[in-house]
Amino acid sequence: QVQLVNSGGGAAQSGGSLRLSCAVSGDTWQIAWFRQAPGKKRGAVSCIDFSDGRTFHGDSVKGRFTISRDNAKNTVYLQMNSLKPEDTAVYYCNSMYGSATYWGQGTQVTVSS
């Protein structure tokens, strides 16, 4: 069983920064951040592999967002810089382990122009 607790987020102006946190309990292969804007499907943003630390970022956030992990705190972070209004969405952290998928509760990010 994996439990994920999201925190962070909130409101920012275009060009600003926010940091999201995902506290992880339980075993997992990777943690990914997804986002879902109103009227749109949930899509992957960034991912970190727990076995080797490799990270992946979607084209829309590459160079602006950074995913990282603090092993001591069992927490994964998503640092979001140079925010744009199109980054506005509910952000969820996600874990996959075996055949199971787990989701955090989601946190709202709103970017104004």
Rosetta blueprint (number, residue, H / E / L):
1 Q L
2 V L
3 Q E
4 L E
5 V E
6 N E
7 S E
8 G E
9 G L
10 G E
11 A E
12 A E
13 Q E
14 S L
15 G L
16 G L
17 S L
18 L E
19 R E
20 L E
21 S E
22 C E
23 A E
24 V E
25 S E
26 G L
27 D L
28 T L
29 W L
30 Q E
31 I E
32 A E
33 W E
34 F E
35 R E
36 Q E
37 A L
38 P L
39 G L
40 K L
41 K L
42 R L
43 G E
44 A E
45 V E
46 S E
47 C E
48 I E
49 D E
50 F L
51 S L
52 D L
53 G L
54 R L
55 T E
56 F E
57 H E
58 G L
59 D L
60 S L
61 V L
62 K L
63 G L
64 R L
65 F E
66 T E
67 I E
68 S E
69 R E
70 D E
71 N L
72 A L
73 K L
74 N L
75 T E
76 V E
77 Y E
78 L E
79 Q E
80 M E
81 N L
82 S L
83 L L
84 K L
85 P H
86 E H
87 D H
88 T L
89 A E
90 V E
91 Y E
92 Y E
93 C E
94 N E
95 S E
96 M E
97 Y E
98 G L
99 S L
100 A E
101 T E
102 Y E
103 W E
104 G L
105 Q L
106 G L
107 T E
108 Q E
109 V E
110 T E
111 V E
112 S E
113 S L
